[in-house]
Amino acid sequence: MDADVLHHLPPWLHGSLTPLSGGLTNRSYRLTTGQGRYWLRWGCPHPQELGIDRRHERIAHQAAAEAGLAPAMRYCDPKRGILVLDWLDEPDWRQRPGTLASLMPRVARLHQLVPAGLPVLNLFEQARHYRRQLSAAPSWLAPLLAHFDNPALSPGFVPALCHCDLTAGNLIGARPWLVDWEYACLADPAFELAVIADDRGLNEEGCTELLARYRAAGGDMTMARLRARVPWVQLLTLLWALVQHQHSGGAEYQVWLERARARLLLSLG
């Protein structure tokens, strides 16, 4: 397997690979060469089933790197899902959690970027895309989907560059660096903030702090818009986990979908 990966790299990146744990969909390695150490990602075989477009990932990552928000790409092959970045020695936020005070200025800066060549995220279409992948949907899914016909859950927005998956595992170090741009696109900044709020399990007080930090860094957001997007985050997480569980049967995806379903039911009341 390691030889297969190295075969697709340019000669200056040939070296030794050490497999890394922690990824849910991709394989990751530490790549050690005569030039130094790198992080290498070899993507999942069918990214389109998860709504991933590697060309869009490259555009978004490049824009974020130029803004100092993401580590520079040293090599990228969208066709094979190969991505090489400088090695980062700092832990991610699952191991050493950071603060909203350090994160929200980075997020507000990201939302000032509008790179060309990226699509605008349509949440309804993304949900339908996941739904189409399911060979047999659970009976409880249709009643949940019906809630999203409520116009209150679809406020208007001005698209901005959003990472769309700023969970603790994708935040590195105290800075933090923003990594793993697979789902990045132009989207509603409220959806981005809802991802963060849901991942951190923020209550009303926590969401108030999140919004205050975001506004202080130049962002513009209301609590109503944030609340409207939280159920969407939970729905897409649920559907993503259903697709992954169908393909792999992995117990970790069952945990993800059960947690997302419980949170969604609570959000919808």
C-alpha positions in Angstrom: 0.0 0.0 0.0 2.8 2.4 0.9 4.5 1.7 -2.4 1.3 2.6 -4.2 1.1 6.0 -2.6 4.8 6.8 -3.2 4.4 5.8 -6.9 2.1 8.7 -7.4 4.3 11.3 -5.8 7.0 13.4 -7.5 10.6 12.1 -6.9 11.4 14.9 -4.4 8.7 13.6 -2.1 9.8 10.0 -2.1 10.6 8.7 1.4 9.1 6.6 4.1 5.5 6.6 5.2 4.1 6.0 8.7 0.3 5.4 8.9 -1.6 7.7 11.2 -4.8 7.0 13.0 -7.8 9.3 13.6 -9.3 9.7 10.1 -12.9 8.6 9.4 -12.9 8.5 5.6 -9.3 8.9 4.3 -5.9 7.4 5.0 -3.3 9.7 6.4 0.5 9.3 6.8 3.6 11.0 8.1 5.9 11.3 5.1 9.6 11.5 6.0 12.0 12.6 3.2 15.4 14.1 2.8 13.7 17.5 2.6 11.8 17.1 5.9 8.6 15.7 7.3 5.1 16.1 5.7 1.5 15.1 6.3 0.1 13.1 3.4 -3.6 12.4 2.8 -4.8 9.7 0.4 -8.5 10.3 -0.1 -11.4 7.8 0.0 -12.1 6.0 -3.3 -15.6 7.5 -4.0 -15.5 11.1 -2.7 -18.5 12.1 -4.8 -20.8 9.9 -2.8 -20.0 12.1 0.2 -20.4 15.3 -1.7 -16.7 15.9 -2.0 -15.1 17.6 -5.0 -11.3 17.5 -4.8 -11.0 20.4 -7.3 -13.1 22.6 -5.1 -11.1 21.4 -2.1 -7.9 22.7 -3.7 -9.3 26.1 -4.6 -10.6 26.6 -1.0 -7.5 25.4 0.7 -5.3 27.5 -1.6 -7.3 30.7 -0.8 -7.2 29.9 3.0 -3.5 29.2 2.8 -2.8 32.5 1.1 -4.8 34.2 3.9 -2.6 32.5 6.5 -5.5 30.3 7.8 -4.4 26.9 6.4 -0.9 25.3 6.0 0.6 25.6 2.5 0.0 22.8 0.1 3.3 21.2 -1.0 1.6 18.8 -3.5 -1.9 18.2 -4.6 -3.4 15.6 -7.0 -7.2 16.1 -7.0 -7.8 13.1 -9.3 -6.3 10.6 -6.8 -7.2 12.6 -3.7 -3.5 13.0 -2.7 -2.6 16.1 -0.6 0.8 16.9 1.0 1.2 19.6 3.7 4.1 20.5 5.9 4.1 18.4 9.1 2.5 20.1 12.1 3.8 19.0 15.5 1.0 20.6 17.5 -2.0 18.6 18.7 -5.5 19.0 17.3 -8.3 20.4 19.5 -9.6 16.9 20.4 -6.4 16.4 22.3 -5.9 20.0 23.5 -9.1 22.0 23.2 -8.7 25.7 22.3 -10.9 28.7 22.9 -13.5 30.6 21.0 -11.3 33.7 21.6 -8.6 32.2 19.4 -10.9 30.5 16.9 -13.5 33.2 16.0 -11.0 35.8 14.5 -9.8 33.0 12.2 -13.4 32.2 11.2 -14.3 35.8 10.7 -11.3 36.3 8.4 -12.2 33.2 6.4 -15.7 34.6 5.8 -14.2 37.7 4.2 -12.9 35.5 1.3 -14.9 34.8 -1.8 -12.6 32.9 -4.2 -13.8 32.2 -7.8 -14.7 28.8 -9.0 -16.5 27.4 -5.9 -20.2 26.5 -5.9 -22.8 27.8 -3.4 -23.9 25.1 -0.9 -27.5 24.2 -1.4 -28.5 22.5 1.9 -31.6 20.9 0.4 -29.7 19.4 -2.5 -26.9 18.2 -0.2 -29.5 16.4 1.9 -31.1 14.9 -1.2 -27.7 13.8 -2.4 -27.1 11.8 0.8 -30.6 10.5 0.7 -30.2 9.1 -2.8 -27.1 7.1 -1.6 -29.2 5.1 0.9 -30.5 1.7 -0.4 -33.1 1.6 2.4 -33.8 4.6 4.6 -34.9 4.1 8.2 -38.6 4.7 8.8 -38.0 7.6 11.2 -36.1 9.6 8.5 -39.0 11.0 6.5 -40.8 12.6 9.5 -37.5 14.4 10.3 -37.0 15.6 6.8 -40.5 17.1 6.7 -39.5 19.6 9.4 -37.1 21.3 7.0 -39.9 22.6 4.8 -40.3 25.2 7.5 -39.1 28.6 5.9 -37.8 29.7 9.3 -35.0 27.1 8.9 -33.9 28.6 5.5 -33.0 32.3 6.1 -31.5 34.3 3.3 -27.7 34.9 3.3 -24.7 36.3 1.4 -22.4 33.5 0.4 -18.9 33.5 1.8 -16.0 31.0 1.8 -16.9 28.4 4.5 -14.9 25.4 5.7 -18.2 23.6 6.7 -16.4 21.1 8.9 -14.7 23.1 11.6 -14.8 20.3 14.2 -12.1 19.8 16.9 -10.2 17.3 14.8 -9.7 19.9 12.0 -8.2 22.6 14.2 -4.5 22.3 14.9 -2.5 24.1 17.6 -3.1 27.3 19.5 -3.2 29.4 16.3 -5.2 27.4 15.2 -4.5 26.1 11.7 -7.7 25.1 9.8 -7.2 21.8 8.0 -9.3 19.3 5.9 -11.1 21.4 3.4 -13.0 18.6 1.7 -16.4 20.1 2.3 -15.4 23.8 1.8 -17.6 25.9 -0.5 -19.4 29.2 -0.6 -22.1 29.0 2.0 -24.0 30.7 4.7 -21.6 31.8 7.5 -24.4 30.9 9.9 -24.0 27.2 8.9 -20.3 27.4 9.7 -21.0 28.8 13.1 -23.6 26.2 13.7 -21.1 23.5 12.9 -18.8 24.9 15.6 -21.7 25.3 18.1 -22.9 21.8 17.6 -19.4 20.2 17.7 -18.6 22.0 21.0 -22.1 21.3 22.4 -22.7 25.0 23.2 -25.6 26.0 25.3 -27.3 29.4 25.1 -24.5 31.1 27.0 -21.9 29.5 24.8 -23.6 30.5 21.6 -23.8 34.1 22.9 -20.1 34.1 23.5 -19.5 32.6 20.1 -21.5 35.4 18.4 -19.8 38.1 20.5 -16.3 36.8 19.6 -17.3 36.6 15.9 -18.8 40.1 15.8 -15.7 41.5 17.6 -13.6 40.1 14.8 -15.7 41.7 12.1 -18.4 39.1 11.5 -22.1 39.8 11.3 -24.5 37.3 12.7 -27.7 37.0 14.7 -28.8 34.4 17.1 -31.9 33.6 15.0 -29.8 32.8 12.0 -27.4 30.6 14.0 -30.4 28.7 15.6 -31.9 28.2 12.2 -28.8 26.4 10.9 -28.1 24.1 13.8 -30.7 21.6 12.8 -29.3 21.5 9.3 -25.8 20.7 10.7 -27.3 17.8 12.7 -29.4 16.6 9.7 -26.4 16.5 7.3 -24.3 14.8 10.0 -27.0 12.2 10.4 -27.3 11.6 6.7 -23.5 11.5 6.2 -23.3 8.9 9.0 -26.1 6.8 7.4 -24.2 6.7 4.1 -20.9 5.8 5.7 -22.6 3.1 7.9 -24.2 1.6 4.8 -20.9 1.4 3.0 -18.7 0.1 5.9 -20.9 -1.1 8.7 -18.5 0.6 11.1 -19.7 0.9 14.6 -18.3 4.4 14.9 -20.8 5.6 12.3 -23.6 4.1 14.2 -22.5 6.2 17.2 -22.3 9.3 15.0 -25.8 8.9 13.6 -27.4 8.1 16.9 -25.8 11.2 18.5 -26.8 13.4 15.6 -30.4 12.0 15.6 -30.7 12.7 19.3 -29.4 16.2 19.0 -31.7 16.9 16.0 -34.8 15.7 17.8 -33.9 18.0 20.7 -33.3 21.0 18.3 -36.6 20.5 16.5 -38.5 20.1 19.8 
